[in-house]
Structure formats: C-alpha cells, structure tokens
Amino acid sequence: MTANPAHTVSGAFEAKDLYSPDVIANPYPYYARLRDQPPQFGLLDYPPGTIPGQDEPHPAWVILKYRDLIAGSRNHEALSSRDPMQEASAAPTLMLVNHDRPRHTELRALAQQAFTTRRVEERLRPYMTRVVAAMVDELKDGPIDFMDAVAPVIPSRVMTHLIGTPEADWKKLRRWANAFMVTSDFTVEERNQCNQELGQYYADKVNERYEDLASGMPPPDDMMTAFIQAEHEGQTLTRDEVIRFCVTLVVAGAETTAYLLGNLIGTLVEEPRYFDMLKNDRSLIKPFIEESIRRDGPIQRLFRVATQDLELGGARIRAGDWVALFFASGNRDPAVFEDPDRFILGRKNVGMQLTFSHGIHRCMGAGVARMEATMLLNGILDKCSAIRPGDAPMTRQRGGLLNYGLEICPIVLVS
C-alpha cells in the first residue's frame, strides 16, 4: 500500500495515460516521470458531477511543476474556474469552486459570514468528541476495515450535523458524494440517480427551512440557517445558491476527508513508531497531519479553462483549452520539498503544500478537515495502545483520478 512510489516508470508514458487504474492507485512515480518535461496536452478526465460513459470529457493540459501551479492558480483572468462541462450536466453546479471574480469575491464574503470559526468549533468539537469516543469503544480489539467502518462515516455524520439535516441520512450523503466525485465504480444510471437525489434532497430541506423561518419558528444555529441569513454589504444568497452551498459542503467535505483520514491511519500502520510518538506527545499531532496533507493529500487536481491565449510552463495554451492543475504533483516537487516522497515529521516548509488549492480558491473547509483529523487521532490515542495491521493488505482506490486514497484498510484498534 505504501504511499511512496514503489517503482520508477519505464517505457513510453504520456500525460494522457494518467487516467488509468494503476496510475490512479499510485500516481506519484508518473508525476515524477512527466514533471521535468514540457506540459503535455490530451488528458481526458471527468470533473465532479459528470458521468463517465455519458458526458464527453475535454482534453486538458497537464500542469505538474510547483512553480507553474502557483502561476496558474494566481492567473484568474486567463484561467477561469467555471466548469462548462459540469454546468451542462444534470448535476448541481458547485459554489465558489466553479465561480470567477467578481461573483466569487461576493459569494466568498457571504460564505464567510456563515462559515465562522465559532460556529464550526462550537457545533462540531463536542459532537465529534462523543462520536469518535463511541466509535472507538465499539470497534476496538476486533478486525475492521477502516475505510468502511470509520473513515467515510465520520465526515458524513459531521456534514449532516454541521448543515442541519437528520443524522440518520448520513449513509445517503456518503453514497451521493462518492458518486458525484467520480471516484468509485457506479453505472451511468446509478450516477444519474445519485446526482438527482442529491439535488432534490437539499432543495427539499432548504425549502422546508425557508418555510420554518417564514412562519416564525426559531431557527437552529446550523450552516443551512447561516447561509440563508448571511448578508454582506446588502447582498444575500438566493435560495438556489443556498441549496448549492449545502451540496458543495457535502460532496467536498464527505468524500475527500474520508480519504484524508484513511491516509493518516495508513501511515500509522506502515510506520508504527509514529503512533507511540503521538500518544506520548500530542503536540506532534498537528505536524503529523500537515505532513500527511502534503505527501498524501487526497485531492489530485482541479480544472481551469483558458479565457485567452497564454503561456504556462513553456506550453502555449489557447483560449478555450482545458488545463488540469495537479496540486498533488506540486506537493512532491523536489524543487520545493526535499526528499518529497518521504514522510518527514516536522518538515520546515510543510505549510507550502497545495492540497487545499492556492490563492482565492483556497478551500474554506480546510479547518473542518483538520479538526476531524485531530479529533479522530486524539480519540484513538486516548483509548488505544496500538494500531495493528489486519490480515489482508491495504489497497488504494482505482476508480477516479480526483482523489488519492485507500479503498480497503484492514486494521485492529488495540485496547
């Protein structure tokens, strides 16, 4: 399962070959092979919400060097975040991720009115303490698949609690997010059904909340209410924007954080000395999480569309071309990170990682993901003496290039 490249790539390999199961499971040797070459054109990959086998992907330039990723992220005028492929699909369009200035600036300001540190901390910290403790008590000393029993459960439950929907619905959210993010294997019909159910679910819940507010019912202090009531310089969100903000939180928060949690545990299994180090010194949890976010961050790439001709990394990109910014490749660029494939606790420049994107599109939910990771590790360290590998090998998902993470993680949480 090792997160480090297990081999070097020999023979012919091009950027268009990145979308293959073997590469998806361990993309880093392939990034290394391509990184020092000029950017290549021709990757066919699917943005979130689209349907392989139904939607036709656009060929994209593949950007892999750290310096080029920074330059591309900062060039908002020439590289648009709007996703015409997703907009043309039946799936809900994501908020912020797929908006450009000036509307992006307005929406982010409104979202920040809702997404306050106080609301997130006060709503999640005591809740997560209870959830993780109960989960570890129930599961310890028996064989479990962490990627089934824990990793996807925590973020899905967190999102239901944070947004303000019934906690019992977390299993639906988990499935919908998995389908939307084009990771696991679904049929065309299953993906379409999931996308439709996802949009309808939040349309119904948001409409119910508007009706409750209109009737004078005291609103709960959750993210749904906060989005509805957010106001910045006289602006508010439309009802459709509130719905799509809820969808965005779920598909981004539930799916990617599950892989983040799995990658953390995978490192503790592979390098068990870190378990004792963290158990004896909890101040090491934060740098441990940060190095995992750098080396094994789930999100691999985001798309942009050129609005004008430009040059990036030596490539002559034309207006209308698609561009894939592979932030995960930048996280292992040896020009920036020394010995980049090795997990180095306390790495001095770990804060330069690009997992949560860069610039105006830096992920607003990064703090929530870090909190979930921190609370999970503390909960396990509080109640367990070790994490033991299970009887089967750990394996990584091979269904989609967007996320790097474990599919199966057999372990035992030892009392």
C-alpha positions, 0 to 999 in steps of 0.5 A: 500500500505504501504511499511512496512510489514503489517503482520508477516508470519505464517505457513510453508514458504520456500525460494522457495515460494518467487516467488509468487504474494503476496510475490512479492507485499510485500516481506519484512515480508518473508525476515524477516521470512527466514533471521535468518535461514540457506540459503535455496536452490530451488528458481526458478526465471527468470533473465532479458531477459528470458521468463517465460513459455519458458526458464527453470529457475535454482534453486538458493540459497537464500542469505538474511543476510547483512553480507553474501551479502557483502561476496558474492558480494566481492567473484568474483572468486567463484561467477561469474556474467555471466548469462548462462541462459540469454546468451542462450536466444534470448535476448541481453546479458547485459554489465558489469552486466553479465561480470567477471574480467578481461573483466569487469575491461576493459569494466568498464574503457571504460564505464567510459570514456563515462559515465562522470559526465559532460556529464550526468549533462550537457545533462540531468539537463536542459532537465529534468528541462523543462520536469518535469516543463511541466509535472507538469503544465499539470497534476496538480489539476486533478486525475492521476495515477502516475505510468502511467502518470509520473513515467515510462515516465520520465526515458524513455524520459531521456534514449532516450535523454541521448543515442541519439535516437528520443524522440518520441520512448520513449513509445517503450523503456518503453514497451521493458524494462518492458518486458525484466525485467520480471516484468509485465504480457506479453505472451511468444510471446509478450516477444519474440517480445519485446526482438527482437525489442529491439535488432534490434532497437539499432543495427539499430541506432548504425549502422546508427551512425557508418555510420554518423561518417564514412562519416564525419558528426559531431557527437552529444555529446550523450552516443551512440557517447561516447561509440563508441569513448571511448578508454582506454589504446588502447582498444575500444568497438566493435560495438556489445558491443556498441549496448549492452551498449545502451540496458543495459542503457535502460532496467536498467535505464527505468524500475527500476527508474520508480519504484524508483520514484513511491516509493518516491511519495508513501511515500509522500502520506502515510506520508504527513508531509514529503512533507511540510518538503521538500518544506520548506527545500530542503536540506532534499531532498537528505536524503529523497531519500537515505532513500527511496533507502534503505527501498524501493529500487526497485531492489530485487536481482541479480544472481551469479553462483558458479565457485567452491565449497564454503561456504556462510552463513553456506550453502555449495554451489557447483560449478555450483549452482545458488545463488540469492543475495537479496540486498533488504533483506540486506537493512532491516537487523536489524543487520545493520539498526535499526528499518529497516522497518521504514522510518527514515529521516536522518538515520546515516548509510543510505549510507550502503544500497545495492540497487545499488549492492556492490563492482565492480558491483556497478551500474554506473547509480546510479547518473542518478537515483538520479538526476531524483529523485531530479529533479522530487521532486524539480519540484513538490515542486516548483509548488505544495502545496500538494500531495493528495491521489486519490480515489482508493488505491495504489497497488504494482506490482505482476508480477516479483520478480526483482523489488519492486514497485507500479503498480497503484498510484492514486494521485492529484498534488495540485496547 
